[in-house]
Amino acid sequence: MFHLPAPHTIYAGRTIVNGYKHAFEDLGHSFRFLTPDDDQKRTFEEFQPDIFFTGIGPLTFRYLDLEILAKAKKKGTRVFVNTPFWHSPLSKSRINEVPSLSQNKEWIELIKSGKFGDLYYNICEQGDDRMSGFEETTGYKHQTVLLAADKTLLYPEFDQKFHADISYIGTYLPDKRKFFKEYVFPLKDSYSVKLYGQDWTFWERQLGFVQKVGQYFNLPMLRSLQKPKLLLEDERKIYSSSKVCINIHEEYQKRYGDINERTFKILCAGGLEVVDNVPTLNKYFEDGKQIVIAKSKSEWFERIEYFISHPDEAKRIGEAGRKRVLEKHTYHQRVAQLLGL
């Protein structure tokens, strides 16, 4: 059972939770979400989950009855917790992000009590400063589980409707706007560029804020104010039908080496991926053979221009990147890792 306190989200969590859902089901497991609309007592009693996935944060605890969870644990349910950073580098103005776990005594005591999680994980690499102090304070180890790609949905499928020289799918986050202005928007002068996703206009950003408030208070009229602009299956068509798929990380991701989900999704669909420089990328992919990493502004434009004019080479790299993801970085493999833990 996967706790989903904001089932109407249009942001990245939507593809992550569905990636896990499809992987568990494809591997033969029974799977369901737990949402604010469910009767939690009845749902736990009827489904009797072996594993319950949840998180830590105001929205999570608003829609999670800890007494019901405690009863399920006594019956054998294991609780896997997607854990926020112990020391968060994110601004407190990011209302959709959880602040530093180390600053919340109530949550720390809950973890230490042993009455909540059995396994705590997130995308941080081992030794990451952002998780320094978690194990010493709580007594629980932090496990690294990277994001991945949903191979049930992501595979090569060309669609003329989505054909472009360059495509990008994502949210127009404040931390990325400077990069877009300097690295992406100028590409429109020379190529056909298609940008998909959320918060690309001022009006969309205001609606997004209102929608998050509606999700927090579970207000039907507001929680689904905006619908996803793309079907889940549209992503593979966009990545498969573009000559170059660009990938951009936030500054804190580059600093700490966090690989976003888009890294794996583009490659799984067989797209040629040109990505900004995240140090840990070289740990998982070969630059120039499975992925294309631009280490400077000049490299960014040069490599995009090169692969647009060399489609055969772009195709070879895209195919090699897809092979690598299928071998190591699908949600099927993340499920296997979690079950092993």
Rosetta silent file (secondary structure, phi, psi, omega in degrees, C-alpha in Angstrom):
SEQUENCE: MFHLPAPHTIYAGRTIVNGYKHAFEDLGHSFRFLTPDDDQKRTFEEFQPDIFFTGIGPLTFRYLDLEILAKAKKKGTRVFVNTPFWHSPLSKSRINEVPSLSQNKEWIELIKSGKFGDLYYNICEQGDDRMSGFEETTGYKHQTVLLAADKTLLYPEFDQKFHADISYIGTYLPDKRKFFKEYVFPLKDSYSVKLYGQDWTFWERQLGFVQKVGQYFNLPMLRSLQKPKLLLEDERKIYSSSKVCINIHEEYQKRYGDINERTFKILCAGGLEVVDNVPTLNKYFEDGKQIVIAKSKSEWFERIEYFISHPDEAKRIGEAGRKRVLEKHTYHQRVAQLLGL
SCORE:     score description
SCORE:     0.000 S_00000001
   1 L     0.000  131.429 -174.357    0.000    0.000    0.000 S_00000001
   2 E  -114.010  116.610 -179.472    1.425    3.351   -1.077 S_00000001
   3 E   -69.700  124.769 -177.037    0.393    6.452    0.897 S_00000001
   4 L  -131.985   82.110 -176.210   -0.673    9.190   -1.507 S_00000001
   5 L   -70.881  -14.747  178.042   -1.858   12.258    0.443 S_00000001
   6 L  -129.690   70.908 -174.733   -2.014   14.390   -2.745 S_00000001
   7 L   -66.715  -12.844 -177.738   -3.470   12.089   -5.432 S_00000001
   8 L  -101.323   14.384 -179.016   -4.310   15.010   -7.704 S_00000001
   9 L   -62.844  145.949  176.458   -0.773   16.365   -7.975 S_00000001
  10 L  -107.890    5.180 -174.693    0.393   17.402  -11.442 S_00000001
  11 L   -96.643 -167.959 -168.740    4.061   17.502  -10.425 S_00000001
  12 L   -58.596  -31.086 -179.347    6.913   14.945  -10.471 S_00000001
  13 H   -56.433  -26.149 -178.997    5.482   12.771   -7.712 S_00000001
  14 H   -60.161  -45.111 -178.673    2.808   11.669  -10.170 S_00000001
  15 H   -79.157  -29.186  179.088    5.201    9.693  -12.358 S_00000001
  16 H   -65.733  -50.174 -177.532    7.246    8.382   -9.420 S_00000001
  17 H   -65.580  -36.291  177.990    4.292    6.797   -7.611 S_00000001
  18 H   -71.202  -30.320  174.938    2.943    5.339  -10.841 S_00000001
  19 H   -61.180  -44.286  176.676    6.393    3.966  -11.640 S_00000001
  20 H   -66.246  -43.337  179.936    6.318    2.021   -8.388 S_00000001
  21 H   -57.116  -50.648 -177.096    2.711    0.955   -8.936 S_00000001
  22 H   -65.351  -36.348  179.946    3.377   -0.445  -12.405 S_00000001
  23 H   -68.416  -47.726  179.074    6.563   -2.207  -11.280 S_00000001
  24 H   -58.903  -45.986 -178.214    4.955   -3.892   -8.268 S_00000001
  25 H   -67.129  -39.700  179.712    1.972   -5.014  -10.341 S_00000001
  26 H   -65.911  -26.689  178.548    4.115   -6.177  -13.237 S_00000001
  27 L   -87.836    2.934  173.492    6.126   -8.277  -10.776 S_00000001
  28 L    95.411   10.413 -179.328    2.950   -9.965   -9.576 S_00000001
  29 L   -93.670  154.133  171.936    2.264   -8.100   -6.325 S_00000001
  30 L   -82.722  138.158 -173.150   -1.061   -6.642   -5.181 S_00000001
  31 L  -142.345  141.200  169.839   -0.873   -2.855   -4.972 S_00000001
  32 L  -153.658  159.238  174.931   -3.126   -0.003   -3.985 S_00000001
  33 E   -91.875  155.037  168.939   -2.898    3.644   -2.964 S_00000001
  34 E  -114.292  116.438 -175.996   -4.102    5.086    0.334 S_00000001
  35 L  -117.646  169.819  178.573   -5.619    8.540   -0.272 S_00000001
  36 L   -62.144  -17.948 -179.815   -7.410   11.151    1.883 S_00000001
  37 L   -84.625   -9.823 -177.543  -10.724    9.863    0.505 S_00000001
  38 L   -83.970  147.499  168.171  -10.198    6.354    1.904 S_00000001
  39 L   -78.511  105.589 -171.458  -11.524    5.052    5.203 S_00000001
  40 H   -62.002  -43.036 -178.125   -8.099    4.199    6.655 S_00000001
  41 H   -60.176  -49.729 -178.786   -9.320    1.675    9.246 S_00000001
  42 H   -65.851  -39.469 -177.876  -11.355   -0.274    6.699 S_00000001
  43 H   -64.023  -44.600  178.275   -8.666   -0.018    4.022 S_00000001
  44 H   -65.501  -41.106 -178.361   -5.938   -1.455    6.271 S_00000001
  45 H   -66.600  -39.190 -177.232   -8.228   -4.212    7.529 S_00000001
  46 H   -79.401  -39.899 -175.595   -9.368   -5.251    4.054 S_00000001
  47 H   -85.530  -33.005 -179.912   -6.073   -4.945    2.167 S_00000001
  48 L    47.382   66.576 -175.472   -3.759   -6.066    4.992 S_00000001
  49 L   -66.959  138.262  170.848   -0.552   -4.732    3.397 S_00000001
  50 L   -73.029  -37.404  178.665    2.730   -6.562    3.889 S_00000001
  51 E  -130.364  135.474  175.037    4.493   -3.262    3.187 S_00000001
  52 E  -118.604  120.411  178.290    3.179    0.264    3.651 S_00000001
  53 E   -95.295  130.849  176.717    5.080    3.093    1.915 S_00000001
  54 E  -147.499 -167.718  179.878    4.776    6.560    3.382 S_00000001
  55 E  -140.432 -161.037  177.370    6.839    9.681    4.049 S_00000001
  56 L  -135.222  127.803  178.706    7.427   12.371    6.651 S_00000001
  57 L   160.751  166.549 -178.161    5.921   15.837    6.492 S_00000001
  58 H   -55.826  -44.940 -179.167    2.899   17.997    7.391 S_00000001
  59 H   -67.176  -40.321  179.045    0.765   16.711    4.500 S_00000001
  60 H   -59.119  -52.079 -175.306    1.705   13.092    5.201 S_00000001
  61 H   -73.990  -20.702  175.055    0.769   13.212    8.886 S_00000001
  62 H   -64.917  -33.045 -176.961   -2.394   15.188    8.194 S_00000001
  63 L  -118.460   38.779  174.477   -3.701   12.176    6.274 S_00000001
  64 L  -142.016  119.525  178.552   -2.190    9.294    8.236 S_00000001
  65 L   -87.260  107.033 -175.182   -3.722    7.843   11.387 S_00000001
  66 H   -67.293  -27.556  177.632   -0.756    6.644   13.426 S_00000001
  67 H   -69.327  -41.213  177.299   -2.936    4.548   15.734 S_00000001
  68 H   -65.364  -40.097  178.731   -4.330    2.595   12.788 S_00000001
  69 H   -63.885  -40.016 -179.931   -0.806    2.205   11.440 S_00000001
  70 H   -61.696  -38.979  178.044    0.414    0.914   14.823 S_00000001
  71 H   -66.333  -38.817  178.276   -2.278   -1.785   14.780 S_00000001
  72 H   -65.372  -38.188  178.784   -1.256   -2.795   11.263 S_00000001
  73 H   -62.938  -38.155  179.160    2.381   -3.038   12.388 S_00000001
  74 H   -64.997  -25.378  178.920    1.376   -5.398   15.190 S_00000001
  75 L   -89.514    0.600  174.663   -0.198   -7.625   12.539 S_00000001
  76 L   114.115   -2.528  178.245    3.039   -7.705   10.559 S_00000001
  77 L   -66.591  131.991  173.347    2.960   -4.704    8.219 S_00000001
  78 E   -96.911  140.730 -176.636    6.426   -3.260    7.544 S_00000001
  79 E  -111.549  119.710  178.395    6.644    0.498    7.069 S_00000001
  80 E  -105.639  126.014 -171.290    9.046    1.960    4.498 S_00000001
  81 E  -115.699  117.727  172.070    9.573    5.712    4.859 S_00000001
  82 E   -74.996  111.008 -163.475   10.728    8.058    2.101 S_00000001
  83 L  -100.211  132.425  176.005   12.741   10.339    4.361 S_00000001
  84 L   -68.560  166.770  178.694   13.361   14.089    4.010 S_00000001
  85 L   -61.593  138.538  174.318   16.869   15.508    4.271 S_00000001
  86 L   -65.342  -42.391  173.277   18.263   15.643    7.816 S_00000001
  87 L  -121.772  101.477 -174.328   19.838   18.978    6.843 S_00000001
  88 L   -83.579  133.578  176.383   17.815   20.428    3.974 S_00000001
  89 L   -87.997   -0.236 -172.826   19.475   22.848    1.510 S_00000001
  90 L   -86.128  147.142  179.741   16.059   23.930    0.215 S_00000001
  91 L   -64.783  143.649  177.738   14.471   27.296    0.890 S_00000001
  92 L   -67.161  -13.563  177.827   11.672   27.365    3.472 S_00000001
  93 L   -75.418  -11.388  178.096    9.593   29.162    0.828 S_00000001
  94 L   -78.982   89.639 -171.747    9.298   25.850   -1.037 S_00000001
  95 L   -67.270  -18.332  179.558    5.913   24.921    0.412 S_00000001
  96 L   -91.991    2.901  179.326    5.902   21.547   -1.319 S_00000001
  97 L  -113.046  147.004 -179.568    9.219   20.546    0.271 S_00000001
  98 L   -86.954  133.241  178.525    9.764   19.324    3.838 S_00000001
  99 L   -69.149  177.895 -176.421   12.214   21.381    5.965 S_00000001
 100 L   -52.583  124.922  178.651   15.197   19.850    7.758 S_00000001
 101 H   -62.234  -32.766 -176.885   14.179   16.741    9.671 S_00000001
 102 H   -63.611  -16.048 -177.476   16.820   17.502   12.298 S_00000001
 103 H   -94.503   -1.652 -176.104   14.818   20.575   13.383 S_00000001
 104 L  -112.408   98.642 -175.457   11.597   18.716   14.191 S_00000001
 105 H   -63.456  -35.402 -178.606   11.784   17.138   17.656 S_00000001
 106 H   -64.185  -45.198 -179.499    8.333   15.555   17.382 S_00000001
 107 H   -68.054  -38.557  178.807    9.192   13.676   14.192 S_00000001
 108 H   -61.747  -45.185  179.719   12.590   12.618   15.577 S_00000001
 109 H   -63.434  -35.945  178.412   10.966   11.189   18.728 S_00000001
 110 H   -63.193  -43.957  178.993    8.448    9.317   16.560 S_00000001
 111 H   -64.250  -48.137 -176.990   11.267    7.685   14.585 S_00000001
 112 H   -62.422  -28.769 -177.671   13.301    6.868   17.707 S_00000001
 113 H   -66.792  -21.114 -177.152   10.278    5.275   19.375 S_00000001
 114 L    80.063    2.990 -176.759   10.253    2.474   16.794 S_00000001
 115 L   -91.317    0.827 -177.017    6.494    2.919   16.378 S_00000001
 116 L  -113.948  -91.718 -172.844    6.713    4.385   12.885 S_00000001
 117 L   -91.200  155.603  172.230    9.132    3.176   10.208 S_00000001
 118 L  -105.649  -25.022  179.877   11.040   -0.049    9.768 S_00000001
 119 E  -144.832  133.250 -177.936   13.190    1.217    6.885 S_00000001
 120 E  -118.719  127.885 -174.652   14.167    4.803    6.008 S_00000001
 121 E  -144.577  158.339  168.196   15.341    5.704    2.511 S_00000001
 122 E  -163.974 -169.911 -173.339   15.804    8.536    0.025 S_00000001
 123 L   -85.458   -5.119 -178.147   17.933    9.425   -3.012 S_00000001
 124 L   -62.991  134.163  173.923   20.968   10.688   -1.050 S_00000001
 125 L   -66.892  155.520  176.890   24.187    8.837   -1.737 S_00000001
 126 L   -62.228  137.626 -178.787   25.896    7.246    1.268 S_00000001
 127 L    87.519   -0.442  179.776   28.068    9.779    3.084 S_00000001
 128 L   -65.010  131.647 -178.274   25.967   12.741    1.884 S_00000001
 129 H   -59.220  -27.462 -177.043   26.245   15.661    4.323 S_00000001
 130 H   -67.328  -18.464  178.503   22.480   16.225    4.131 S_00000001
 131 H  -109.958    6.943  179.818   21.909   12.959    6.037 S_00000001
 132 L   -65.063  120.704 -179.607   24.799   13.383    8.485 S_00000001
 133 L   107.143  -15.755 -178.622   23.449   12.829   11.993 S_00000001
 134 H   -62.684  -53.754 -176.380   20.333   10.868   11.029 S_00000001
 135 H   -65.773  -42.415 -178.364   21.625    7.446   12.016 S_00000001
 136 H   -62.797  -34.691 -176.444   23.427    8.679   15.144 S_00000001
 137 H   -85.211  -41.826 -172.827   20.289   10.444   16.396 S_00000001
 138 H   -94.015  -24.939 -176.145   17.522    8.033   15.401 S_00000001
 139 L    87.386    0.808  179.145   19.296    4.685   15.536 S_00000001
 140 L  -109.659  142.945  175.861   18.114    3.809   12.032 S_00000001
 141 L   -75.525  149.992  173.072   20.275    3.478    8.937 S_00000001
 142 E   -97.441  127.297 -179.887   19.611    5.640    5.922 S_00000001
 143 E  -104.077  141.075  177.510   19.263    3.643    2.687 S_00000001
 144 E   -94.130  118.621  175.428   19.994    5.048   -0.782 S_00000001
 145 L  -130.200  106.790 -177.123   17.297    4.297   -3.355 S_00000001
 146 L   -69.924  162.653  169.762   17.691    6.276   -6.571 S_00000001
 147 L   -70.107  178.170 -172.782   14.873    7.396   -8.799 S_00000001
 148 L  -162.248 -165.760  179.360   14.339    5.348  -11.963 S_00000001
 149 E  -122.744  148.011  178.513   12.272    4.825  -15.122 S_00000001
 150 L   -91.467   99.071 -174.956    8.966    3.075  -15.655 S_00000001
 151 L   -72.327  -13.221  177.012    9.752    0.531  -18.367 S_00000001
 152 L   -73.881  -22.237 -179.107    6.080   -0.409  -18.709 S_00000001
 153 L  -112.440  -25.187 -172.347    5.407    3.058  -20.135 S_00000001
 154 L  -105.557  108.080  176.627    8.746    4.257  -21.481 S_00000001
 155 L  -158.266  160.595 -175.974    9.948    2.718  -24.730 S_00000001
 156 L   -61.040  126.814  174.688   10.627    4.079  -28.237 S_00000001
 157 L  -155.443  102.057 -178.143    7.474    5.218  -30.033 S_00000001
 158 L   -72.554  138.626  176.192    7.710    7.966  -32.664 S_00000001
 159 L  -140.461  117.519 -175.746    4.745   10.322  -32.952 S_00000001
 160 H   -56.962  -31.807 -179.164    4.798   13.096  -35.552 S_00000001
 161 H   -58.930  -30.752 -176.892    2.658   15.297  -33.308 S_00000001
 162 H  -103.651    8.142 -177.220    5.551   15.552  -30.851 S_00000001
 163 L   -64.431  135.591  179.218    8.374   15.794  -33.398 S_00000001
 164 E  -162.498  162.344  172.071   10.873   18.567  -32.615 S_00000001
 165 E   -69.447  -45.699 -174.550   14.558   19.396  -32.723 S_00000001
 166 E  -137.193  134.982  176.944   14.637   19.875  -28.938 S_00000001
 167 E  -133.524  153.784  176.077   12.154   18.959  -26.202 S_00000001
 168 E  -147.113  135.881  174.620   11.932   19.355  -22.445 S_00000001
 169 E  -120.670  123.598  179.265    9.321   18.134  -19.959 S_00000001
 170 L   169.109  179.074 -179.844    9.327   19.645  -16.488 S_00000001
 171 L   -93.311  139.764  179.386    8.309   22.391  -14.108 S_00000001
 172 L   -81.750   76.232 -176.126    9.564   25.940  -14.584 S_00000001
 173 L   -75.016  148.772  179.487   11.076   26.139  -11.095 S_00000001
 174 H   -54.352  -38.095 -176.138   12.521   29.423   -9.762 S_00000001
 175 H   -70.435  -12.459 -177.743   15.945   27.796   -9.318 S_00000001
 176 H  -106.927   -7.350 -170.462   16.062   26.913  -13.019 S_00000001
 177 H   -65.091  -37.919  178.324   14.858   30.146  -14.600 S_00000001
 178 H   -63.058  -42.986  178.803   18.281   31.725  -14.984 S_00000001
 179 H   -61.523  -44.202 -179.915   19.535   28.568  -16.715 S_00000001
 180 H   -61.377  -42.598 -178.327   16.543   28.563  -19.061 S_00000001
 181 H   -64.398  -34.113 -175.954   17.051   32.192  -19.996 S_00000001
 182 H   -93.844  -30.067 -171.095   20.737   31.644  -20.815 S_00000001
 183 H  -111.653  -25.974 -172.269   20.802   28.060  -22.123 S_00000001
 184 H  -108.642  -53.650 -176.735   17.344   27.136  -23.433 S_00000001
 185 H   -57.705  -36.594  176.976   15.386   30.115  -24.710 S_00000001
 186 H   -62.182  -22.864  179.193   18.205   31.178  -27.098 S_00000001
 187 H   -64.166  -23.760 -178.836   17.886   27.772  -28.809 S_00000001
 188 H   -65.414  -19.246  179.613   14.518   28.907  -30.170 S_00000001
 189 H   -70.632  -23.693 -174.521   16.352   31.235  -32.556 S_00000001
 190 L  -120.260  -19.338 -172.688   17.799   28.277  -34.478 S_00000001
 191 L  -134.883  164.887  170.611   15.679   25.203  -33.734 S_00000001
 192 L   -82.841  117.089 -175.690   12.148   24.002  -33.136 S_00000001
 193 E  -119.560  127.548  178.014   11.943   23.821  -29.340 S_00000001
 194 E  -119.204  125.930 -179.546    8.991   22.374  -27.441 S_00000001
 195 E  -115.119  127.093 -178.314    8.627   22.879  -23.692 S_00000001
 196 E  -122.308  155.514  173.848    6.064   20.869  -21.743 S_00000001
 197 L   131.251 -153.088 -170.975    5.085   20.799  -18.109 S_00000001
 198 L  -114.135  157.575  169.772    3.910   23.010  -15.280 S_00000001
 199 L    63.702   32.002 -179.769    4.247   26.602  -14.041 S_00000001
 200 L   -82.290  -12.328  176.441    5.448   28.100  -17.307 S_00000001
 201 L  -126.619  160.850  178.301    3.229   31.182  -16.847 S_00000001
 202 H   -58.768  -41.355 -178.292    2.489   33.434  -13.888 S_00000001
 203 H   -64.587  -41.973  177.819   -1.153   32.334  -13.944 S_00000001
 204 H   -61.958  -39.529 -179.170   -0.227   28.652  -13.833 S_00000001
 205 H   -66.127  -37.504  177.777    2.044   29.254  -10.843 S_00000001
 206 H   -68.207  -41.323  177.407   -0.766   30.986   -8.937 S_00000001
 207 H   -63.826  -38.165  179.053   -3.185   28.165   -9.743 S_00000001
 208 H   -61.638  -40.824  178.307   -0.556   25.662   -8.648 S_00000001
 209 H   -64.511  -45.508  179.543   -0.273   27.348   -5.254 S_00000001
 210 H   -62.029  -39.819 -179.791   -4.050   27.373   -4.787 S_00000001
 211 H   -63.651  -39.675  178.321   -4.202   23.720   -5.825 S_00000001
 212 H   -64.623  -36.575  175.001   -1.609   22.749   -3.203 S_00000001
 213 H   -63.475  -42.430  178.566   -3.704   24.508   -0.551 S_00000001
 214 H   -63.450  -34.700  178.192   -6.715   22.561   -1.791 S_00000001
 215 H   -71.604  -37.598  179.905   -4.770   19.308   -1.540 S_00000001
 216 H   -63.259  -41.691 -178.511   -3.624   20.093    1.995 S_00000001
 217 L   -96.270    2.808  178.791   -7.205   20.693    3.166 S_00000001
 218 L    54.413   51.605  179.524   -8.657   18.087    0.761 S_00000001
 219 L   -96.072  111.778 -172.994  -11.069   20.560   -0.839 S_00000001
 220 H   -51.474  -41.162 -176.615  -12.628   18.890   -3.915 S_00000001
 221 H   -70.064  -28.011 -174.444  -13.029   22.086   -5.960 S_00000001
 222 H  -101.579  -31.047 -172.407   -9.429   23.204   -5.424 S_00000001
 223 H   -65.609  -23.610  178.875   -7.366   20.004   -5.114 S_00000001
 224 L  -121.206   36.708 -177.110   -7.816   19.204   -8.822 S_00000001
 225 L   -58.253  -41.395  176.241   -7.912   22.761  -10.113 S_00000001
 226 L  -112.439  139.958  176.446   -5.332   21.930  -12.795 S_00000001
 227 L  -100.478  154.509  175.111   -5.208   18.665  -14.700 S_00000001
 228 L   -57.431  137.104 -179.463   -1.995   17.102  -16.041 S_00000001
 229 L   -77.966  -21.166 -178.038   -1.232   18.485  -19.489 S_00000001
 230 L  -122.894  145.131  167.992    0.225   15.191  -20.671 S_00000001
 231 L   -72.815  154.905  179.226   -0.911   11.609  -20.440 S_00000001
 232 L   -56.216  -38.223 -178.193    1.650    9.358  -18.781 S_00000001
 233 L   -75.557  -12.285  178.665    2.262    7.641  -22.128 S_00000001
 234 H   -67.834  -27.365 -176.980    2.876   10.972  -23.891 S_00000001
 235 H   -59.550  -45.344 -178.759    6.320   11.213  -22.289 S_00000001
 236 H   -63.528  -35.419 -178.898    7.748    8.314  -24.292 S_00000001
 237 H   -68.463  -38.352  178.299    6.366    9.812  -27.517 S_00000001
 238 H   -66.107  -49.139 -178.194    7.966   13.179  -26.799 S_00000001
 239 H   -67.299  -33.410 -179.244   11.356   11.690  -25.931 S_00000001
 240 H   -78.471  -20.345 -172.436   11.231    9.269  -28.876 S_00000001
 241 L  -105.907    8.001 -179.512   10.159   11.925  -31.369 S_00000001
 242 E  -110.624  141.878  178.769   12.748   14.610  -30.543 S_00000001
 243 E   -67.207  -38.769  177.235   16.202   14.872  -32.047 S_00000001
 244 E  -137.250  134.118  174.482   17.597   16.024  -28.693 S_00000001
 245 E  -110.795  119.969 -178.321   16.010   15.811  -25.233 S_00000001
 246 E   -93.272  148.823  178.936   17.472   18.265  -22.767 S_00000001
 247 E  -131.819  133.795 -175.344   17.637   17.653  -19.031 S_00000001
 248 L  -131.711  133.154  178.034   18.166   20.325  -16.386 S_00000001
 249 L  -105.562  159.899  172.183   18.752   19.949  -12.654 S_00000001
 250 L   -74.240  161.846 -176.492   18.295   22.421   -9.843 S_00000001
 251 H   -61.484  -40.000 -179.559   21.429   24.014   -8.399 S_00000001
 252 H   -67.277  -30.255  177.299   21.296   22.024   -5.162 S_00000001
 253 H   -67.096  -40.763  177.564   21.031   18.810   -7.208 S_00000001
 254 H   -65.377  -39.012 -176.984   24.195   19.711   -9.104 S_00000001
 255 H   -67.776  -39.933 -175.856   25.954   20.593   -5.859 S_00000001
 256 H   -99.409   -9.731  177.503   25.071   17.358   -4.085 S_00000001
 257 L    86.756   27.418  178.283   24.960   15.022   -7.073 S_00000001
 258 L   -80.431  129.042  177.888   21.232   14.208   -7.098 S_00000001
 259 L   -97.681  122.112 -178.709   20.076   12.609  -10.346 S_00000001
 260 L   -75.818  166.637 -177.760   16.508   13.539  -11.246 S_00000001
 261 H   -64.477  -32.121 -178.523   13.943   11.087  -12.573 S_00000001
 262 H   -58.466  -32.968  178.384   14.054   12.711  -16.012 S_00000001
 263 H   -53.241  -47.314 -176.964   17.614   11.425  -16.471 S_00000001
 264 H   -77.863  -34.989 -175.401   16.352    7.845  -16.506 S_00000001
 265 H   -66.992  -44.471  179.397   13.063    8.527  -18.316 S_00000001
 266 H   -58.574  -47.268 -177.029   14.616   10.099  -21.400 S_00000001
 267 H   -66.865  -37.923 -178.834   17.053    7.230  -21.795 S_00000001
 268 H   -63.744  -30.157  178.074   14.422    4.548  -21.201 S_00000001
 269 L   -85.058   -0.302  177.942   12.420    5.962  -24.110 S_00000001
 270 L    84.120   14.401 -178.523   15.516    5.814  -26.302 S_00000001
 271 L   -79.843  154.450  173.256   16.003    9.573  -26.522 S_00000001
 272 L   -82.645  116.064 -174.665   19.321   11.328  -27.023 S_00000001
 273 E  -104.576  121.314  169.700   19.843   13.127  -23.715 S_00000001
 274 E  -106.263  119.752 -171.211   21.943   16.268  -23.323 S_00000001
 275 E  -126.207  150.438  175.295   22.152   17.018  -19.615 S_00000001
 276 E   -69.014  169.947 -168.766   23.769   19.651  -17.420 S_00000001
 277 L   -84.960  105.114  173.323   26.753   18.616  -15.351 S_00000001
 278 L  -111.982  119.103 -171.293   25.857   16.602  -12.250 S_00000001
 279 L   -50.240  -40.031 -174.934   29.022   14.973  -10.811 S_00000001
 280 L   -75.635   -9.149  179.677   27.470   11.585  -10.009 S_00000001
 281 H   -56.218  -39.656 -178.985   26.199   11.062  -13.574 S_00000001
 282 H   -65.407  -17.698  177.771   29.578    9.594  -14.534 S_00000001
 283 H   -73.281  -26.632 -173.511   29.100    6.982  -11.841 S_00000001
 284 H  -114.816  -22.471 -178.114   26.068    5.538  -13.620 S_00000001
 285 L  -137.771  150.840  177.760   26.421    6.440  -17.322 S_00000001
 286 L   -90.413  117.865  179.069   29.226    6.812  -19.846 S_00000001
 287 E   -63.010  129.735  178.710   29.436   10.312  -21.240 S_00000001
 288 L    85.931   -9.813  179.327   29.328   10.306  -25.032 S_00000001
 289 L  -119.113  -34.355  179.900   28.293    6.647  -25.174 S_00000001
 290 L  -124.295  -19.301 -177.866   25.047    6.414  -23.183 S_00000001
 291 E  -155.909  161.564  179.380   24.340   10.040  -22.328 S_00000001
 292 E  -121.004  113.264 -177.588   25.754   13.460  -23.292 S_00000001
 293 E  -101.790  123.793  178.623   26.947   15.639  -20.417 S_00000001
 294 E   -96.471  113.344 -173.690   27.556   19.331  -21.096 S_00000001
 295 L   -92.614   -2.276  178.377   30.205   20.576  -18.677 S_00000001
 296 L  -153.663  170.919 -179.970   30.140   24.204  -19.792 S_00000001
 297 H   -64.914  -40.269 -179.923   27.915   26.697  -21.576 S_00000001
 298 H   -66.752  -40.595  177.798   29.835   26.332  -24.824 S_00000001
 299 H   -62.360  -37.096  179.857   29.622   22.530  -24.650 S_00000001
 300 H   -56.338  -52.433 -177.764   25.874   22.771  -24.112 S_00000001
 301 H   -72.453  -38.298 -179.128   25.288   24.588  -27.404 S_00000001
 302 H   -64.584  -44.185 -177.432   27.998   22.727  -29.321 S_00000001
 303 H   -70.355  -38.403  176.524   26.753   19.276  -28.357 S_00000001
 304 H   -62.194  -46.651  179.034   23.122   20.090  -29.079 S_00000001
 305 H   -61.072  -42.464 -177.332   24.077   21.424  -32.512 S_00000001
 306 H   -62.343  -48.467 -174.127   26.285   18.404  -33.213 S_00000001
 307 H   -77.213  -22.830  172.567   23.699   15.740  -32.402 S_00000001
 308 H   -66.854  -34.995 -179.029   20.879   17.500  -34.214 S_00000001
 309 L   -92.126   -1.329  177.453   23.018   17.316  -37.355 S_00000001
 310 L  -130.124   69.848 -174.787   24.231   13.745  -36.659 S_00000001
 311 H   -62.624  -32.613 -179.466   21.024   11.743  -36.093 S_00000001
 312 H   -65.451  -42.171  178.514   22.612    8.317  -36.633 S_00000001
 313 H   -68.328  -37.705  177.291   25.130    8.896  -33.858 S_00000001
 314 H   -61.506  -40.375 -179.797   22.396   10.317  -31.646 S_00000001
 315 H   -64.233  -41.674  179.974   20.342    7.191  -32.216 S_00000001
 316 H   -62.324  -43.111  179.911   23.238    4.899  -31.253 S_00000001
 317 H   -67.608  -40.639  177.936   23.810    6.755  -28.002 S_00000001
 318 H   -60.271  -41.499  179.270   20.079    6.779  -27.262 S_00000001
 319 H   -66.834  -39.432  178.805   19.884    3.015  -27.768 S_00000001
 320 H   -67.683  -38.297  177.677   22.910    2.432  -25.541 S_00000001
 321 H   -64.478  -40.856  177.762   21.424    4.672  -22.853 S_00000001
 322 H   -62.187  -43.494  179.561   18.158    2.736  -22.989 S_00000001
 323 H   -59.662  -42.375 -179.168   20.014   -0.558  -22.632 S_00000001
 324 H   -64.289  -43.288  179.663   21.838    0.746  -19.559 S_00000001
 325 H   -64.034  -43.527  179.722   18.629    1.926  -17.895 S_00000001
 326 H   -63.039  -29.892  179.003   16.889   -1.383  -18.559 S_00000001
 327 H   -76.793  -35.509 -167.513   19.839   -3.185  -16.975 S_00000001
 328 H  -129.941  -19.981 -164.214   20.198   -1.031  -13.859 S_00000001
 329 L  -134.793   46.530  172.573   17.686    1.783  -13.437 S_00000001
 330 E  -106.378  163.785  176.764   14.029    0.782  -13.727 S_00000001
 331 H   -66.332  -21.626  173.110   11.450    0.843  -10.956 S_00000001
 332 H   -60.278  -42.273  179.374   11.446   -2.954  -11.224 S_00000001
 333 H   -71.539  -34.157  176.787   15.020   -2.881   -9.935 S_00000001
 334 H   -67.187  -38.463  176.502   14.166   -0.368   -7.207 S_00000001
 335 H   -61.780  -45.153  179.130   11.323   -2.638   -6.056 S_00000001
 336 H   -60.631  -40.692  178.933   13.721   -5.589   -5.938 S_00000001
 337 H   -62.867  -46.222 -178.312   16.187   -3.495   -3.935 S_00000001
 338 H   -65.561  -42.486  178.487   13.540   -2.417   -1.423 S_00000001
 339 H   -64.324  -35.486  176.829   12.165   -5.943   -1.000 S_00000001
 340 H   -64.908  -39.337  178.765   15.716   -7.159   -0.456 S_00000001
 341 L   -67.606    0.000    0.000   16.245   -4.593    2.260 S_00000001
